[in-house]
Amino acid sequence: MKIGVPTEIQPGELCVALTPATTKQIVKAGLEVLIEAGAGQRAGFLDAEYQAEGATILPSREDVFKNVDVILQMKSFGANPQTGERDLALLRSGQAVIGFSDPLGAPQAAKTLAERGVMAFSMELIPRITRAQSMDSLSSLATIAGYKAVLLAANAAPRLFPRLMTAAGTVAAARVLVIGAGVAGLQAIATAKRLGAIVEAYDVRAAVKEQIESLGAKFVVLDLEAGDAEDKGGYAKKQDEEFYRRQREQMANVVARNDIVITTAAIPGQRSPLLVTADAVRRMALGSVIVDLASERGGNCELTRAGETIVEHGVTILGPLNISSTIPYHASQMYAKNITTLLLYLVKEGKLVLDAEDEVVAGTLVSRDGQVVHPRLRQMLGLTA
């Protein structure tokens, strides 16, 4: 079986789906690895390093697609709306693609791949179960996003994060609020604490209170009844509009007392919940900073503009996109480990062996034999059972 890694073509994407270290793992398992020339260079991995681990370097993208059985990508068709269609003409029936594909946000892309006979696996759909933790690329990239968000905030802020005792007097510590305590939020809390800030955090899921406090942050309690706020995958569930209205009203008071706000609240496949209103921003002190990690799906802040940095009411609001690509070396390293673990899980004796009863296979397989097979996507597309 031949595994191919093309250069990522999404604008601004600097990562690569395999590193030399994971290439070695795949070759050791008896598979061939073919890599487009220069595919890893922007992330800090040279062709010679891949060759040293047994990979073959091919001169063009077309050569990779033409000669392999499985394509590994960071952003495959669906997750790359700008330029992803360029790969459709290169894919052939029976070929497999593994990568991010935004199936819940772009289900029509899954149907298009199915119609071409492509067997597609989505890294976003890795089930959150113990034996799949080493495949969980969403958590890997969220770790990077949470870390980098704090650095972006610190760079944009006109104040220092730590409390300092100096000959010129005492410098007060910055106050940081993190909204959403998933993987990104927890990493943001930990990073802000390491920089010396006073940190508090809010999450609709009361169950994460212990995790927030274990990192040295204060858990913010709002007078709300969230009920069953967490789905079986560990994600926050969507609430009704009355809940969000009351949440925004109470959150405005919390936002106003902080210098830095980092928002991370996202619901897979849906618009990000609006948590920070324009009025809440207006009440923040001049020079405050908001970093909205949910900007790609509308943002948690009412004033966020995806992919832009703006200043409103004296508050700097950052809406970064694909933030993990700003640290491409380690983002690639972590993602490559996740995707390699999934690939080798699916391969038995040099072939893809798919057990439809296996939770990992059933959870990640989007299309097969000309059909969209993932139950949730079939429902979204209105396909018969």
TITI-104273 format. One record per residue (C-alpha): residue in one letter; x, y, z. Coordinates in nm, 2 decimals. Example, Ala and Ser with C-alpha at 12.3 -4.5 7.8 and 13.67 -1.06 7.14 Angstrom:
[rec 'A' [1.23 -0.45 0.78]]
[rec 'S' [1.37 -0.11 0.71]]
//
This chain:
[rec 'M' [0.00 0.00 0.00]]
[rec 'K' [0.13 0.35 -0.09]]
[rec 'I' [0.06 0.65 0.13]]
[rec 'G' [0.08 1.00 -0.02]]
[rec 'V' [0.14 1.34 0.13]]
[rec 'P' [0.09 1.64 -0.09]]
[rec 'T' [0.18 2.00 0.00]]
[rec 'E' [-0.11 2.18 0.18]]
[rec 'I' [-0.27 2.43 -0.06]]
[rec 'Q' [-0.51 2.61 0.17]]
[rec 'P' [-0.40 2.97 0.18]]
[rec 'G' [-0.19 3.03 0.49]]
[rec 'E' [-0.16 2.66 0.58]]
[rec 'L' [0.20 2.59 0.67]]
[rec 'C' [0.16 2.25 0.83]]
[rec 'V' [0.22 1.90 0.68]]
[rec 'A' [0.04 1.58 0.74]]
[rec 'L' [0.35 1.37 0.81]]
[rec 'T' [0.68 1.43 0.97]]
[rec 'P' [1.00 1.23 0.92]]
[rec 'A' [0.95 1.06 1.25]]
[rec 'T' [0.60 0.94 1.16]]
[rec 'T' [0.71 0.85 0.81]]
[rec 'K' [0.96 0.61 0.98]]
[rec 'Q' [0.67 0.45 1.17]]
[rec 'I' [0.46 0.39 0.85]]
[rec 'V' [0.76 0.25 0.66]]
[rec 'K' [0.84 0.02 0.94]]
[rec 'A' [0.48 -0.11 0.92]]
[rec 'G' [0.55 -0.22 0.56]]
[rec 'L' [0.38 0.07 0.37]]
[rec 'E' [0.54 0.30 0.12]]
[rec 'V' [0.54 0.67 0.17]]
[rec 'L' [0.55 0.91 -0.13]]
[rec 'I' [0.58 1.28 -0.05]]
[rec 'E' [0.55 1.58 -0.28]]
[rec 'A' [0.88 1.77 -0.30]]
[rec 'G' [0.89 2.05 -0.04]]
[rec 'A' [0.57 1.94 0.13]]
[rec 'G' [0.72 1.97 0.48]]
[rec 'Q' [0.96 2.26 0.42]]
[rec 'R' [0.74 2.54 0.55]]
[rec 'A' [0.69 2.35 0.88]]
[rec 'G' [1.07 2.29 0.91]]
[rec 'F' [1.10 1.94 0.76]]
[rec 'L' [1.33 1.89 0.47]]
[rec 'D' [1.30 1.64 0.18]]
[rec 'A' [1.63 1.48 0.28]]
[rec 'E' [1.49 1.40 0.63]]
[rec 'Y' [1.20 1.22 0.48]]
[rec 'Q' [1.42 1.03 0.24]]
[rec 'A' [1.64 0.93 0.53]]
[rec 'E' [1.34 0.76 0.69]]
[rec 'G' [1.25 0.57 0.38]]
[rec 'A' [1.01 0.80 0.19]]
[rec 'T' [1.02 0.87 -0.18]]
[rec 'I' [1.01 1.23 -0.30]]
[rec 'L' [0.79 1.30 -0.60]]
[rec 'P' [0.82 1.62 -0.81]]
[rec 'S' [0.46 1.72 -0.83]]
[rec 'R' [0.12 1.70 -0.66]]
[rec 'E' [-0.02 1.52 -0.96]]
[rec 'D' [0.24 1.25 -0.93]]
[rec 'V' [0.15 1.19 -0.56]]
[rec 'F' [-0.23 1.16 -0.63]]
[rec 'K' [-0.17 0.93 -0.93]]
[rec 'N' [0.06 0.69 -0.75]]
[rec 'V' [-0.09 0.63 -0.41]]
[rec 'D' [-0.38 0.44 -0.24]]
[rec 'V' [-0.42 0.67 0.06]]
[rec 'I' [-0.38 1.05 0.07]]
[rec 'L' [-0.30 1.21 0.41]]
[rec 'Q' [-0.37 1.58 0.44]]
[rec 'M' [-0.41 1.84 0.71]]
[rec 'K' [-0.70 2.02 0.52]]
[rec 'S' [-0.87 1.80 0.26]]
[rec 'F' [-1.17 1.90 0.04]]
[rec 'G' [-1.44 2.05 0.25]]
[rec 'A' [-1.21 2.20 0.51]]
[rec 'N' [-1.04 2.40 0.23]]
[rec 'P' [-1.32 2.59 0.06]]
[rec 'Q' [-1.08 2.83 -0.11]]
[rec 'T' [-0.87 2.59 -0.31]]
[rec 'G' [-0.98 2.24 -0.22]]
[rec 'E' [-1.16 2.18 -0.54]]
[rec 'R' [-0.83 2.16 -0.72]]
[rec 'D' [-0.78 1.81 -0.58]]
[rec 'L' [-1.12 1.67 -0.70]]
[rec 'A' [-0.98 1.62 -1.05]]
[rec 'L' [-0.68 1.43 -0.91]]
[rec 'L' [-0.88 1.19 -0.70]]
[rec 'R' [-0.99 0.86 -0.84]]
[rec 'S' [-1.25 0.60 -0.74]]
[rec 'G' [-1.13 0.36 -0.47]]
[rec 'Q' [-0.87 0.61 -0.34]]
[rec 'A' [-0.89 0.69 0.03]]
[rec 'V' [-0.84 1.04 0.19]]
[rec 'I' [-0.78 1.10 0.56]]
[rec 'G' [-0.77 1.46 0.69]]
[rec 'F' [-0.98 1.75 0.83]]
[rec 'S' [-1.28 1.79 0.60]]
[rec 'D' [-1.53 1.99 0.81]]
[rec 'P' [-1.81 1.74 0.75]]
[rec 'L' [-2.06 1.90 0.99]]
[rec 'G' [-2.00 2.24 0.84]]
[rec 'A' [-1.98 2.14 0.48]]
[rec 'P' [-2.17 1.81 0.44]]
[rec 'Q' [-2.22 1.87 0.07]]
[rec 'A' [-1.85 1.82 0.02]]
[rec 'A' [-1.88 1.47 0.17]]
[rec 'K' [-2.15 1.39 -0.09]]
[rec 'T' [-1.92 1.52 -0.37]]
[rec 'L' [-1.64 1.29 -0.26]]
[rec 'A' [-1.88 0.99 -0.23]]
[rec 'E' [-2.00 1.06 -0.59]]
[rec 'R' [-1.64 1.03 -0.71]]
[rec 'G' [-1.60 0.70 -0.53]]
[rec 'V' [-1.36 0.83 -0.28]]
[rec 'M' [-1.33 0.66 0.07]]
[rec 'A' [-1.31 0.96 0.30]]
[rec 'F' [-1.22 0.97 0.67]]
[rec 'S' [-1.26 1.28 0.88]]
[rec 'M' [-1.02 1.37 1.16]]
[rec 'E' [-1.29 1.59 1.32]]
[rec 'L' [-1.50 1.29 1.39]]
[rec 'I' [-1.26 1.09 1.60]]
[rec 'P' [-1.47 0.97 1.89]]
[rec 'R' [-1.38 1.09 2.23]]
[rec 'I' [-1.31 0.75 2.38]]
[rec 'T' [-1.00 0.64 2.57]]
[rec 'R' [-0.85 0.42 2.30]]
[rec 'A' [-0.88 0.70 2.04]]
[rec 'Q' [-0.71 0.97 2.25]]
[rec 'S' [-0.39 0.93 2.05]]
[rec 'M' [-0.58 1.01 1.73]]
[rec 'D' [-0.76 1.32 1.86]]
[rec 'S' [-0.62 1.59 1.64]]
[rec 'L' [-0.89 1.85 1.74]]
[rec 'S' [-0.74 1.83 2.09]]
[rec 'S' [-0.39 1.86 1.96]]
[rec 'L' [-0.45 2.17 1.76]]
[rec 'A' [-0.67 2.32 2.03]]
[rec 'T' [-0.38 2.29 2.27]]
[rec 'I' [-0.17 2.50 2.03]]
[rec 'A' [-0.45 2.75 1.98]]
[rec 'G' [-0.50 2.81 2.35]]
[rec 'Y' [-0.13 2.86 2.41]]
[rec 'K' [-0.09 3.10 2.12]]
[rec 'A' [-0.40 3.30 2.20]]
[rec 'V' [-0.25 3.41 2.52]]
[rec 'L' [0.07 3.51 2.35]]
[rec 'L' [-0.13 3.71 2.09]]
[rec 'A' [-0.31 3.88 2.37]]
[rec 'A' [0.01 3.96 2.56]]
[rec 'N' [0.16 4.11 2.25]]
[rec 'A' [-0.14 4.33 2.18]]
[rec 'A' [-0.20 4.44 2.53]]
[rec 'P' [-0.04 4.77 2.66]]
[rec 'R' [0.03 4.62 3.00]]
[rec 'L' [0.24 4.34 3.14]]
[rec 'F' [0.08 4.01 3.26]]
[rec 'P' [0.27 3.95 3.59]]
[rec 'R' [0.27 4.15 3.91]]
[rec 'L' [0.61 4.31 3.94]]
[rec 'M' [0.78 4.49 4.23]]
[rec 'T' [1.01 4.75 4.08]]
[rec 'A' [1.21 5.06 4.19]]
[rec 'A' [0.95 5.26 4.00]]
[rec 'G' [0.67 5.11 4.20]]
[rec 'T' [0.44 4.80 4.19]]
[rec 'V' [0.30 4.68 3.85]]
[rec 'A' [-0.04 4.52 3.90]]
[rec 'A' [-0.10 4.18 3.74]]
[rec 'A' [-0.33 4.17 3.44]]
[rec 'R' [-0.67 4.02 3.48]]
[rec 'V' [-0.76 3.75 3.23]]
[rec 'L' [-1.09 3.59 3.16]]
[rec 'V' [-1.11 3.27 2.96]]
[rec 'I' [-1.46 3.17 2.83]]
[rec 'G' [-1.49 2.81 2.75]]
[rec 'A' [-1.28 2.54 2.93]]
[rec 'G' [-1.23 2.28 2.67]]
[rec 'V' [-0.88 2.19 2.56]]
[rec 'A' [-0.80 2.53 2.42]]
[rec 'G' [-0.95 2.71 2.72]]
[rec 'L' [-0.76 2.50 2.97]]
[rec 'Q' [-0.43 2.56 2.78]]
[rec 'A' [-0.51 2.93 2.77]]
[rec 'I' [-0.57 2.93 3.15]]
[rec 'A' [-0.24 2.75 3.21]]
[rec 'T' [-0.04 2.98 2.98]]
[rec 'A' [-0.19 3.30 3.13]]
[rec 'K' [-0.11 3.17 3.48]]
[rec 'R' [0.25 3.09 3.38]]
[rec 'L' [0.28 3.45 3.26]]
[rec 'G' [0.17 3.57 3.60]]
[rec 'A' [-0.19 3.69 3.53]]
[rec 'I' [-0.48 3.67 3.76]]
[rec 'V' [-0.71 3.43 3.58]]
[rec 'E' [-1.08 3.34 3.60]]
[rec 'A' [-1.27 3.12 3.36]]
[rec 'Y' [-1.63 3.04 3.27]]
[rec 'D' [-1.79 2.73 3.11]]
[rec 'V' [-2.15 2.63 3.08]]
[rec 'R' [-2.04 2.28 3.20]]
[rec 'A' [-2.02 2.30 3.58]]
[rec 'A' [-1.83 1.97 3.56]]
[rec 'V' [-1.51 2.15 3.45]]
[rec 'K' [-1.49 2.36 3.77]]
[rec 'E' [-1.24 2.12 3.92]]
[rec 'Q' [-1.02 2.14 3.61]]
[rec 'I' [-1.02 2.52 3.61]]
[rec 'E' [-0.94 2.54 3.97]]
[rec 'S' [-0.66 2.28 3.95]]
[rec 'L' [-0.48 2.53 3.71]]
[rec 'G' [-0.50 2.81 3.96]]
[rec 'A' [-0.79 3.00 3.81]]
[rec 'K' [-1.12 3.11 3.97]]
[rec 'F' [-1.44 2.94 3.83]]
[rec 'V' [-1.70 3.20 3.74]]
[rec 'V' [-2.05 3.11 3.85]]
[rec 'L' [-2.34 3.27 3.67]]
[rec 'D' [-2.70 3.25 3.79]]
[rec 'L' [-2.81 3.02 3.51]]
[rec 'E' [-2.96 2.67 3.49]]
[rec 'A' [-2.78 2.49 3.20]]
[rec 'G' [-2.94 2.15 3.27]]
[rec 'D' [-2.76 1.88 3.06]]
[rec 'A' [-2.49 2.11 2.92]]
[rec 'E' [-2.25 1.84 2.78]]
[rec 'D' [-2.30 1.59 2.51]]
[rec 'K' [-2.16 1.23 2.51]]
[rec 'G' [-1.86 1.35 2.31]]
[rec 'G' [-1.76 1.60 2.59]]
[rec 'Y' [-1.86 1.91 2.39]]
[rec 'A' [-2.10 2.18 2.52]]
[rec 'K' [-2.46 2.14 2.40]]
[rec 'K' [-2.65 2.42 2.23]]
[rec 'Q' [-2.89 2.60 2.47]]
[rec 'D' [-3.20 2.79 2.39]]
[rec 'E' [-3.19 3.16 2.30]]
[rec 'E' [-3.33 3.27 2.64]]
[rec 'F' [-3.04 3.10 2.81]]
[rec 'Y' [-2.79 3.28 2.59]]
[rec 'R' [-2.97 3.61 2.65]]
[rec 'R' [-2.94 3.58 3.03]]
[rec 'Q' [-2.58 3.45 2.99]]
[rec 'R' [-2.48 3.76 2.79]]
[rec 'E' [-2.63 4.00 3.04]]
[rec 'Q' [-2.45 3.84 3.33]]
[rec 'M' [-2.13 3.79 3.14]]
[rec 'A' [-2.10 4.16 3.06]]
[rec 'N' [-2.02 4.23 3.43]]
[rec 'V' [-1.75 3.97 3.43]]
[rec 'V' [-1.60 4.09 3.10]]
[rec 'A' [-1.59 4.45 3.22]]
[rec 'R' [-1.36 4.37 3.51]]
[rec 'N' [-1.10 4.20 3.30]]
[rec 'D' [-0.81 4.34 3.09]]
[rec 'I' [-0.79 4.03 2.86]]
[rec 'V' [-1.07 3.81 2.74]]
[rec 'I' [-1.00 3.49 2.55]]
[rec 'T' [-1.31 3.32 2.41]]
[rec 'T' [-1.30 2.95 2.29]]
[rec 'A' [-1.67 2.84 2.30]]
[rec 'A' [-1.76 2.64 1.99]]
[rec 'I' [-2.03 2.39 1.90]]
[rec 'P' [-1.93 2.15 1.62]]
[rec 'G' [-2.10 2.22 1.29]]
[rec 'Q' [-2.29 2.52 1.43]]
[rec 'R' [-2.25 2.89 1.47]]
[rec 'S' [-2.04 2.99 1.77]]
[rec 'P' [-2.26 3.11 2.06]]
[rec 'L' [-2.26 3.49 2.11]]
[rec 'L' [-2.13 3.56 2.46]]
[rec 'V' [-1.97 3.90 2.45]]
[rec 'T' [-2.19 4.18 2.32]]
[rec 'A' [-2.09 4.52 2.18]]
[rec 'D' [-2.22 4.67 2.50]]
[rec 'A' [-1.99 4.44 2.71]]
[rec 'V' [-1.70 4.55 2.50]]
[rec 'R' [-1.79 4.92 2.55]]
[rec 'R' [-1.77 4.87 2.92]]
[rec 'M' [-1.42 4.73 2.91]]
[rec 'A' [-1.12 4.96 3.00]]
[rec 'L' [-0.93 5.13 2.72]]
[rec 'G' [-0.65 4.91 2.60]]
[rec 'S' [-0.83 4.58 2.68]]
[rec 'V' [-0.79 4.29 2.44]]
[rec 'I' [-1.02 4.02 2.32]]
[rec 'V' [-0.89 3.71 2.13]]
[rec 'D' [-1.18 3.53 1.98]]
[rec 'L' [-1.08 3.17 1.89]]
[rec 'A' [-1.43 3.10 1.77]]
[rec 'S' [-1.41 3.36 1.50]]
[rec 'E' [-1.43 3.11 1.21]]
[rec 'R' [-1.79 3.02 1.29]]
[rec 'G' [-1.91 3.38 1.36]]
[rec 'G' [-1.72 3.44 1.69]]
[rec 'N' [-1.82 3.46 2.05]]
[rec 'C' [-1.78 3.84 2.05]]
[rec 'E' [-2.04 4.04 1.86]]
[rec 'L' [-1.78 4.27 1.71]]
[rec 'T' [-1.53 4.01 1.59]]
[rec 'R' [-1.43 4.00 1.23]]
[rec 'A' [-1.29 3.67 1.12]]
[rec 'G' [-0.92 3.69 1.02]]
[rec 'E' [-0.89 4.06 1.12]]
[rec 'T' [-0.77 4.27 1.41]]
[rec 'I' [-0.98 4.57 1.49]]
[rec 'V' [-1.02 4.83 1.76]]
[rec 'E' [-1.36 4.92 1.89]]
[rec 'H' [-1.43 5.15 2.19]]
[rec 'G' [-1.06 5.14 2.26]]
[rec 'V' [-1.06 4.76 2.28]]
[rec 'T' [-0.84 4.55 2.05]]
[rec 'I' [-1.03 4.25 1.91]]
[rec 'L' [-0.85 3.97 1.73]]
[rec 'G' [-1.03 3.71 1.52]]
[rec 'P' [-0.74 3.47 1.43]]
[rec 'L' [-0.81 3.19 1.18]]
[rec 'N' [-0.61 2.86 1.16]]
[rec 'I' [-0.41 2.97 1.46]]
[rec 'S' [-0.23 2.64 1.48]]
[rec 'S' [-0.06 2.71 1.15]]
[rec 'T' [0.14 2.99 1.32]]
[rec 'I' [0.33 2.72 1.50]]
[rec 'P' [0.36 2.48 1.21]]
[rec 'Y' [0.65 2.27 1.34]]
[rec 'H' [0.48 2.14 1.65]]
[rec 'A' [0.13 2.15 1.50]]
[rec 'S' [0.26 1.92 1.23]]
[rec 'Q' [0.43 1.70 1.48]]
[rec 'M' [0.12 1.65 1.69]]
[rec 'Y' [-0.12 1.61 1.39]]
[rec 'A' [0.12 1.37 1.22]]
[rec 'K' [0.12 1.15 1.53]]
[rec 'N' [-0.26 1.16 1.54]]
[rec 'I' [-0.32 1.07 1.17]]
[rec 'T' [-0.05 0.81 1.17]]
[rec 'T' [-0.21 0.64 1.47]]
[rec 'L' [-0.54 0.63 1.29]]
[rec 'L' [-0.39 0.51 0.96]]
[rec 'L' [-0.20 0.22 1.13]]
[rec 'Y' [-0.52 0.14 1.32]]
[rec 'L' [-0.71 0.09 1.00]]
[rec 'V' [-0.43 -0.11 0.82]]
[rec 'K' [-0.40 -0.48 0.87]]
[rec 'E' [-0.14 -0.68 0.67]]
[rec 'G' [-0.08 -0.40 0.43]]
[rec 'K' [-0.45 -0.33 0.35]]
[rec 'L' [-0.72 -0.11 0.48]]
[rec 'V' [-0.95 -0.33 0.68]]
[rec 'L' [-1.28 -0.16 0.79]]
[rec 'D' [-1.49 -0.31 1.06]]
[rec 'A' [-1.82 -0.13 1.05]]
[rec 'E' [-1.89 -0.23 1.41]]
[rec 'D' [-1.57 -0.06 1.53]]
[rec 'E' [-1.65 0.27 1.70]]
[rec 'V' [-1.34 0.44 1.56]]
[rec 'V' [-1.41 0.32 1.20]]
[rec 'A' [-1.78 0.40 1.22]]
[rec 'G' [-1.71 0.74 1.38]]
[rec 'T' [-1.46 0.86 1.12]]
[rec 'L' [-1.57 0.70 0.79]]
[rec 'V' [-1.76 0.96 0.59]]
[rec 'S' [-1.80 0.80 0.25]]
[rec 'R' [-1.75 0.45 0.09]]
[rec 'D' [-1.85 0.27 -0.23]]
[rec 'G' [-2.01 0.58 -0.37]]
[rec 'Q' [-2.23 0.66 -0.07]]
[rec 'V' [-2.22 0.89 0.23]]
[rec 'V' [-2.22 0.63 0.51]]
[rec 'H' [-2.19 0.84 0.83]]
[rec 'P' [-2.53 0.84 0.99]]
[rec 'R' [-2.52 1.20 1.11]]
[rec 'L' [-2.42 1.33 0.77]]
[rec 'R' [-2.68 1.12 0.59]]
[rec 'Q' [-2.94 1.29 0.82]]
[rec 'M' [-2.80 1.64 0.75]]
[rec 'L' [-2.81 1.57 0.37]]
[rec 'G' [-3.16 1.43 0.38]]
[rec 'L' [-3.05 1.09 0.26]]
[rec 'T' [-3.27 0.78 0.32]]
[rec 'A' [-3.16 0.55 0.60]]
//
